[in-house]
Amino acid sequence: MKRGIITNREDNRESPHMQAKKPHNEVRTAPGPALIYRTIGGNLDMYFFPGPTPDEVTQQYLALIGRPFLPAYWGLGFQISRYGYKDLNELIDVTERNVAAGIPLDTTVADIDYMDRYKDFTTGEKSIHHLVS
């Protein structure tokens, strides 16, 4: 588990740090510019990101953990999904009705009912197997 703390300094620069591999502990603020860490055991790994700007802190953090992957383009848009489409025609009708109503729509997803007895990578005889390439 990771925990992050951002402190603001008197010169208005931020001084973030992250604690990783958290042992059982508690963190409390103390009078003045101080934090008190109380740990029960284990290793306490702390990382400090000097910044000084939030953008630079983000870049320093990403340099430590790696950049996130980009999801598939189609996964970023508006999607609809439902269990129980009777056939491909019903799925197409639902999609066309949403588009005609002006509802933003990028992807229509069929649920597991297209499968042969719900087995992955299969299509049933009465399914919407026309979509599978």
C-alpha positions in Angstrom: 0.0 0.0 0.0 1.2 3.5 -0.8 0.5 6.7 1.1 1.3 10.1 -0.1 1.6 13.4 1.7 2.1 16.9 0.2 3.3 19.7 2.5 3.3 23.3 1.5 6.5 25.2 2.5 6.7 28.8 3.5 8.0 29.7 0.0 4.7 28.2 -1.4 6.6 25.3 -3.0 5.2 21.9 -2.5 7.3 19.1 -0.9 5.5 15.8 -1.6 6.7 12.4 -0.5 5.4 8.9 -0.7 5.7 6.0 1.7 5.7 2.5 0.2 5.6 -1.0 1.7 3.7 0.4 4.6 4.2 -1.4 7.9 1.6 -0.9 10.6 2.0 2.7 11.6 0.3 6.0 12.1 1.2 9.5 11.0 0.2 12.5 12.9 0.9 16.2 12.6 2.9 17.8 15.4 3.1 21.4 16.6 5.1 23.4 14.1 6.1 22.1 10.7 6.5 18.4 11.6 5.0 15.0 11.2 5.3 12.2 13.7 5.7 8.6 12.4 5.0 5.7 14.8 5.7 2.3 13.4 5.2 -1.2 14.9 7.7 -2.9 12.7 8.8 -3.7 9.2 10.6 -1.6 6.7 9.6 1.9 6.1 10.6 3.1 2.6 10.1 6.8 1.9 10.5 8.7 -1.4 10.8 12.4 -1.5 10.0 14.4 -4.7 11.5 17.9 -4.5 9.5 19.3 -7.4 9.3 22.2 -7.0 6.1 22.4 -9.1 3.2 19.8 -9.1 4.0 19.0 -12.8 7.6 18.2 -11.9 6.5 16.2 -8.9 4.3 14.1 -11.2 7.2 13.5 -13.6 9.5 12.5 -10.7 6.9 10.1 -9.4 6.3 8.5 -12.8 10.1 8.1 -13.2 10.0 6.0 -10.0 6.9 3.8 -10.7 6.8 3.9 -14.6 4.3 5.4 -16.9 0.7 4.1 -17.0 -0.5 2.3 -20.1 -2.9 3.9 -22.5 -6.3 2.1 -22.7 -7.7 1.1 -26.0 -9.1 4.1 -27.8 -12.6 2.6 -28.1 -12.6 2.1 -24.3 -12.4 5.8 -23.7 -15.8 6.7 -25.2 -19.4 6.3 -24.3 -20.5 2.6 -24.1 -23.7 0.7 -23.6 -24.0 -3.0 -22.6 -26.7 -5.3 -21.6 -27.4 -8.9 -20.9 -30.2 -10.6 -22.8 -30.0 -9.4 -26.5 -32.1 -12.0 -28.4 -30.1 -11.8 -31.5 -27.9 -9.5 -33.7 -30.9 -7.6 -35.0 -31.9 -6.5 -31.5 -28.4 -5.4 -30.7 -28.3 -3.3 -33.9 -31.8 -1.9 -33.2 -30.8 -0.8 -29.7 -27.6 0.9 -31.0 -29.5 2.7 -33.8 -32.2 3.9 -31.4 -29.6 5.4 -29.1 -27.9 7.1 -32.0 -31.2 8.4 -33.4 -32.1 9.8 -30.0 -28.9 11.8 -30.0 -27.3 9.9 -27.2 -23.5 9.9 -27.5 -22.4 6.4 -28.3 -19.0 5.0 -29.3 -19.3 1.3 -28.5 -22.0 -1.3 -28.0 -20.9 -4.3 -26.0 -22.7 -7.7 -26.0 -22.7 -9.5 -22.6 -21.9 -13.2 -22.1 -25.2 -14.4 -23.6 -23.6 -14.7 -27.1 -21.3 -17.5 -25.9 -21.8 -21.2 -26.2 -22.8 -22.2 -22.6 -20.9 -19.1 -21.4 -17.5 -20.5 -22.4 -14.9 -18.0 -23.4 -13.9 -17.6 -27.0 -17.1 -19.4 -28.2 -20.4 -18.4 -29.9 -23.6 -20.3 -29.5 -25.9 -21.4 -32.3 -28.5 -18.8 -31.6 -26.0 -16.1 -30.8 -24.8 -13.0 -32.5 -22.0 -14.9 -33.9 -22.0 -12.8 -37.1 -20.0 -10.2 -35.1 -17.1 -12.6 -34.4 -14.3 -12.5 -37.0 
